[in-house]
């Protein structure tokens, strides 16, 4: 890896870290691009090439991962969880949650899985990660083949 590539990766990581730190706040792609010292379109392309998803999708996934934790560990209402993780619309939150996790937030909360209660956290996080994020799914193979 050359010095230029290392510098690019460092700048992209700086922008991703900003998303991680500020995921509950309103974030603008232009601010993230400026953090990485790139233009907007170039930043989106480079971010996707480096991390496998667009900055917007990364932000959504991080928010949904946080919401999954809150839904499992607190009695906070779905609406309050929605607002707490950074969404401004319950409809958008529910649709995004369903797209990423595969079930509605309410169904996720009631669908507690006692089989994973004794599993170490690192393994549980890997297996409870949103389904489309897991490697080795048949959908990935179909997508790669252009099907």
VMD Tcl script that draws the C-alpha trace (Angstrom):
set ca {
  {0.00 0.00 0.00}
  {1.43 3.32 -1.06}
  {1.55 6.55 0.91}
  {-1.26 8.09 -1.16}
  {-3.57 5.15 -0.48}
  {-2.76 5.24 3.22}
  {-3.56 8.94 3.31}
  {-6.88 8.34 1.50}
  {-7.81 5.57 3.92}
  {-6.88 7.72 6.91}
  {-9.09 10.55 5.65}
  {-11.99 8.15 5.00}
  {-11.61 6.67 8.48}
  {-11.72 10.17 9.93}
  {-15.07 10.77 8.18}
  {-16.41 7.37 9.28}
  {-15.36 8.12 12.85}
  {-17.32 11.38 12.64}
  {-20.39 9.39 11.61}
  {-19.87 7.01 14.53}
  {-19.46 9.85 17.03}
  {-22.36 11.91 15.69}
  {-24.78 9.27 14.44}
  {-27.68 10.68 16.47}
  {-27.22 14.15 15.00}
  {-28.17 15.44 11.59}
  {-25.18 14.81 9.30}
  {-24.55 16.25 5.87}
  {-22.50 14.44 3.22}
  {-20.80 17.73 2.39}
  {-19.48 17.98 5.97}
  {-18.24 14.39 5.82}
  {-16.60 15.03 2.45}
  {-14.90 18.14 3.84}
  {-13.64 16.07 6.78}
  {-12.05 13.69 4.27}
  {-10.78 16.62 2.14}
  {-12.69 15.39 -0.91}
  {-15.47 16.60 -3.15}
  {-18.96 15.25 -2.45}
  {-19.27 12.80 -5.37}
  {-15.67 11.60 -5.08}
  {-16.11 11.07 -1.33}
  {-19.24 8.96 -1.84}
  {-17.46 6.80 -4.45}
  {-14.34 6.38 -2.31}
  {-16.33 5.65 0.85}
  {-18.31 2.97 -0.94}
  {-15.17 1.43 -2.41}
  {-13.47 1.37 1.00}
  {-16.36 0.29 3.23}
  {-18.80 -1.46 0.90}
  {-21.71 0.95 1.39}
  {-22.52 4.60 0.88}
  {-22.09 7.07 3.76}
  {-25.87 7.41 4.04}
  {-26.42 3.66 4.27}
  {-23.59 3.36 6.80}
  {-25.24 6.03 8.95}
  {-28.61 4.29 8.69}
  {-27.10 0.94 9.64}
  {-25.32 2.41 12.66}
  {-28.54 4.04 13.82}
  {-30.49 0.81 13.36}
  {-27.82 -1.18 15.24}
  {-28.18 1.26 18.14}
  {-31.98 0.98 17.94}
  {-31.73 -2.81 18.05}
  {-29.79 -2.55 21.31}
  {-32.25 -0.08 22.82}
  {-35.25 -2.18 21.80}
  {-33.74 -5.30 23.40}
  {-32.42 -3.70 26.58}
  {-34.93 -0.97 27.50}
  {-38.68 -0.45 27.74}
  {-38.46 2.80 25.78}
  {-41.26 3.19 23.24}
  {-40.47 2.60 19.57}
  {-41.18 6.29 18.87}
  {-38.72 7.40 21.55}
  {-36.10 4.95 20.28}
  {-36.64 6.33 16.78}
  {-35.96 9.87 17.94}
  {-33.10 8.88 20.24}
  {-31.08 7.20 17.49}
  {-31.41 10.16 15.12}
  {-34.44 9.55 12.91}
  {-36.96 12.37 12.64}
  {-39.79 10.28 11.18}
  {-41.27 7.13 12.71}
  {-42.35 5.94 9.25}
  {-38.83 6.27 7.84}
  {-37.38 4.59 10.92}
  {-39.81 1.64 10.70}
  {-39.26 1.19 6.96}
  {-35.47 1.39 7.30}
  {-35.51 -0.96 10.30}
  {-37.59 -3.50 8.35}
  {-35.32 -3.19 5.29}
  {-32.16 -3.77 7.31}
  {-33.30 -6.21 10.03}
  {-36.11 -7.99 8.23}
  {-38.85 -7.38 10.83}
  {-40.60 -4.35 12.29}
  {-39.16 -2.72 15.43}
  {-42.09 -4.00 17.52}
  {-41.70 -7.54 16.22}
  {-37.96 -7.37 16.88}
  {-38.56 -6.30 20.47}
  {-41.06 -9.10 21.19}
  {-39.03 -11.74 19.38}
  {-36.47 -12.23 22.14}
  {-34.23 -15.16 21.42}
  {-33.33 -16.96 24.67}
  {-31.01 -19.25 22.72}
  {-28.48 -16.44 22.36}
  {-28.64 -15.25 25.98}
  {-25.59 -17.29 27.03}
  {-23.53 -16.58 23.90}
  {-20.59 -14.17 24.31}
  {-21.40 -10.65 23.16}
  {-18.96 -10.61 20.23}
  {-20.51 -13.73 18.71}
  {-24.05 -12.55 19.42}
  {-23.34 -9.20 17.72}
  {-22.01 -11.01 14.65}
  {-25.02 -13.30 14.34}
  {-27.64 -10.69 15.17}
  {-26.21 -8.19 12.72}
  {-28.68 -7.28 10.00}
  {-29.13 -10.17 7.59}
  {-27.98 -8.38 4.44}
  {-24.65 -7.57 6.12}
  {-23.66 -11.22 6.64}
  {-21.17 -12.65 4.15}
  {-21.95 -15.81 2.27}
  {-25.64 -15.23 1.61}
  {-27.08 -16.60 -1.61}
  {-28.34 -13.11 -2.51}
  {-24.73 -11.91 -2.68}
  {-23.85 -14.64 -5.14}
  {-26.89 -13.86 -7.29}
  {-26.08 -10.16 -7.24}
  {-22.45 -10.82 -8.22}
  {-23.60 -12.93 -11.17}
  {-25.94 -10.18 -12.33}
  {-29.07 -12.19 -11.62}
}
mol new
graphics top color blue
foreach p $ca { graphics top sphere $p radius 0.5 }
foreach p [lrange $ca 0 end-1] q [lrange $ca 1 end] { graphics top cylinder $p $q radius 0.2 }
display resetview
